[in-house]
């Protein structure tokens, strides 16, 4: 699955949510807004999921275990909407909200719903984006070191 497919999947999830503020939005607009958060360009499929910002923010509270569940096999742990800004940055949440004409709280709710799936799909073994993640954390060894930091008691 390439970046363009991931962004379109996320846009469909947001458009199909039960939130009236987002259900009527154009999927292309949502795709573009998601691309601004995740470093993709929906028009030409270039770019990649900017996991470096997500990975670099793993030290914030209990987000490490949450994000590692998205990267690893098994069920994806949910993220609280209030923690989305800690993970992707308040400025990106606000930019996303502004592009779609929705309030920041709605943006956080929607991003909390799609983030686990996007990261999971981006890092599964069938994804061309998995290599990008490994490169950003220093390969498999870097990913294991990161995981060990969060699972130590």
NUDRENSE-224730 format. One record per residue (C-alpha): residue number from 0; x, y, z; residue in three letters. Coordinates in steps of 0.5 Angstrom, whole numbers, plus 500, padded with zeros to 3 digits. Last residue first. Example, Ala and Ser with C-alpha at 12.3 -4.5 7.8 and 13.67 -1.06 7.14 Angstrom:
% residues 2
+-----+------+-------+-----+------+
:  nr : east : north :  up : rest :
+-----+------+-------+-----+------+
:   1 :  527 :   498 : 514 :  SER :
:   0 :  525 :   491 : 516 :  ALA :
+-----+------+-------+-----+------+
This chain:
% residues 153
+-----+------+-------+-----+------+
:  nr : east : north :  up : rest :
+-----+------+-------+-----+------+
: 152 :  518 :   495 : 568 :  UNK :
: 151 :  521 :   496 : 562 :  UNK :
: 150 :  516 :   495 : 556 :  UNK :
: 149 :  517 :   503 : 554 :  UNK :
: 148 :  525 :   503 : 553 :  UNK :
: 147 :  525 :   496 : 550 :  UNK :
: 146 :  521 :   498 : 544 :  UNK :
: 145 :  525 :   504 : 542 :  UNK :
: 144 :  531 :   499 : 543 :  UNK :
: 143 :  528 :   494 : 538 :  UNK :
: 142 :  526 :   499 : 533 :  UNK :
: 141 :  533 :   502 : 533 :  UNK :
: 140 :  536 :   495 : 532 :  UNK :
: 139 :  531 :   494 : 527 :  UNK :
: 138 :  534 :   500 : 523 :  UNK :
: 137 :  536 :   506 : 526 :  UNK :
: 136 :  529 :   509 : 528 :  UNK :
: 135 :  528 :   513 : 521 :  UNK :
: 134 :  530 :   508 : 517 :  UNK :
: 133 :  526 :   503 : 520 :  UNK :
: 132 :  520 :   507 : 519 :  UNK :
: 131 :  522 :   508 : 512 :  UNK :
: 130 :  523 :   501 : 510 :  UNK :
: 129 :  515 :   500 : 513 :  UNK :
: 128 :  513 :   505 : 508 :  UNK :
: 127 :  513 :   500 : 502 :  UNK :
: 126 :  507 :   496 : 506 :  UNK :
: 125 :  506 :   489 : 505 :  UNK :
: 124 :  510 :   488 : 512 :  UNK :
: 123 :  506 :   492 : 516 :  UNK :
: 122 :  508 :   499 : 518 :  UNK :
: 121 :  504 :   504 : 514 :  UNK :
: 120 :  498 :   500 : 515 :  UNK :
: 119 :  499 :   500 : 522 :  UNK :
: 118 :  501 :   507 : 522 :  UNK :
: 117 :  494 :   509 : 518 :  UNK :
: 116 :  490 :   504 : 522 :  UNK :
: 115 :  492 :   507 : 529 :  UNK :
: 114 :  492 :   514 : 527 :  UNK :
: 113 :  485 :   514 : 524 :  UNK :
: 112 :  480 :   514 : 530 :  UNK :
: 111 :  485 :   519 : 534 :  UNK :
: 110 :  485 :   524 : 528 :  UNK :
: 109 :  478 :   524 : 528 :  UNK :
: 108 :  477 :   526 : 535 :  UNK :
: 107 :  483 :   531 : 534 :  UNK :
: 106 :  480 :   534 : 528 :  UNK :
: 105 :  473 :   535 : 532 :  UNK :
: 104 :  477 :   538 : 538 :  UNK :
: 103 :  480 :   543 : 533 :  UNK :
: 102 :  474 :   545 : 530 :  UNK :
: 101 :  472 :   544 : 523 :  UNK :
: 100 :  473 :   548 : 517 :  UNK :
:  99 :  477 :   542 : 513 :  UNK :
:  98 :  484 :   546 : 512 :  UNK :
:  97 :  483 :   549 : 519 :  UNK :
:  96 :  482 :   543 : 522 :  UNK :
:  95 :  488 :   540 : 519 :  UNK :
:  94 :  492 :   546 : 520 :  UNK :
:  93 :  490 :   546 : 528 :  UNK :
:  92 :  492 :   539 : 528 :  UNK :
:  91 :  499 :   540 : 525 :  UNK :
:  90 :  500 :   546 : 530 :  UNK :
:  89 :  498 :   542 : 536 :  UNK :
:  88 :  504 :   537 : 534 :  UNK :
:  87 :  503 :   530 : 531 :  UNK :
:  86 :  504 :   525 : 538 :  UNK :
:  85 :  502 :   530 : 543 :  UNK :
:  84 :  497 :   533 : 539 :  UNK :
:  83 :  494 :   527 : 539 :  UNK :
:  82 :  494 :   526 : 546 :  UNK :
:  81 :  487 :   529 : 548 :  UNK :
:  80 :  484 :   525 : 543 :  UNK :
:  79 :  485 :   519 : 547 :  UNK :
:  78 :  489 :   514 : 543 :  UNK :
:  77 :  486 :   507 : 542 :  UNK :
:  76 :  491 :   500 : 542 :  UNK :
:  75 :  492 :   497 : 535 :  UNK :
:  74 :  490 :   489 : 536 :  UNK :
:  73 :  496 :   484 : 534 :  UNK :
:  72 :  502 :   485 : 530 :  UNK :
:  71 :  507 :   491 : 532 :  UNK :
:  70 :  507 :   498 : 529 :  UNK :
:  69 :  500 :   500 : 532 :  UNK :
:  68 :  502 :   497 : 538 :  UNK :
:  67 :  508 :   500 : 539 :  UNK :
:  66 :  504 :   507 : 538 :  UNK :
:  65 :  500 :   505 : 544 :  UNK :
:  64 :  506 :   503 : 548 :  UNK :
:  63 :  510 :   509 : 547 :  UNK :
:  62 :  504 :   514 : 548 :  UNK :
:  61 :  504 :   512 : 555 :  UNK :
:  60 :  507 :   519 : 557 :  UNK :
:  59 :  511 :   523 : 552 :  UNK :
:  58 :  517 :   519 : 550 :  UNK :
:  57 :  514 :   517 : 544 :  UNK :
:  56 :  514 :   524 : 541 :  UNK :
:  55 :  520 :   522 : 536 :  UNK :
:  54 :  517 :   516 : 533 :  UNK :
:  53 :  511 :   520 : 531 :  UNK :
:  52 :  515 :   526 : 528 :  UNK :
:  51 :  519 :   521 : 525 :  UNK :
:  50 :  513 :   517 : 522 :  UNK :
:  49 :  513 :   522 : 517 :  UNK :
:  48 :  508 :   518 : 512 :  UNK :
:  47 :  512 :   518 : 506 :  UNK :
:  46 :  513 :   523 : 500 :  UNK :
:  45 :  510 :   522 : 493 :  UNK :
:  44 :  503 :   520 : 491 :  UNK :
:  43 :  502 :   525 : 486 :  UNK :
:  42 :  496 :   529 : 488 :  UNK :
:  41 :  496 :   526 : 495 :  UNK :
:  40 :  503 :   529 : 497 :  UNK :
:  39 :  505 :   526 : 504 :  UNK :
:  38 :  508 :   529 : 510 :  UNK :
:  37 :  503 :   526 : 515 :  UNK :
:  36 :  500 :   532 : 517 :  UNK :
:  35 :  499 :   536 : 511 :  UNK :
:  34 :  498 :   529 : 507 :  UNK :
:  33 :  492 :   528 : 512 :  UNK :
:  32 :  489 :   535 : 510 :  UNK :
:  31 :  490 :   533 : 502 :  UNK :
:  30 :  486 :   527 : 503 :  UNK :
:  29 :  481 :   530 : 507 :  UNK :
:  28 :  480 :   535 : 501 :  UNK :
:  27 :  480 :   530 : 496 :  UNK :
:  26 :  475 :   526 : 501 :  UNK :
:  25 :  470 :   532 : 500 :  UNK :
:  24 :  467 :   533 : 507 :  UNK :
:  23 :  459 :   532 : 508 :  UNK :
:  22 :  461 :   526 : 514 :  UNK :
:  21 :  466 :   531 : 517 :  UNK :
:  20 :  462 :   536 : 522 :  UNK :
:  19 :  456 :   531 : 522 :  UNK :
:  18 :  461 :   526 : 526 :  UNK :
:  17 :  459 :   519 : 525 :  UNK :
:  16 :  465 :   517 : 521 :  UNK :
:  15 :  465 :   515 : 514 :  UNK :
:  14 :  468 :   522 : 512 :  UNK :
:  13 :  474 :   520 : 517 :  UNK :
:  12 :  474 :   513 : 515 :  UNK :
:  11 :  474 :   515 : 507 :  UNK :
:  10 :  480 :   520 : 508 :  UNK :
:   9 :  484 :   515 : 512 :  UNK :
:   8 :  484 :   510 : 506 :  UNK :
:   7 :  485 :   516 : 501 :  UNK :
:   6 :  491 :   518 : 505 :  UNK :
:   5 :  494 :   510 : 506 :  UNK :
:   4 :  493 :   509 : 498 :  UNK :
:   3 :  497 :   516 : 497 :  UNK :
:   2 :  502 :   513 : 501 :  UNK :
:   1 :  503 :   507 : 498 :  UNK :
:   0 :  500 :   500 : 500 :  UNK :
+-----+------+-------+-----+------+
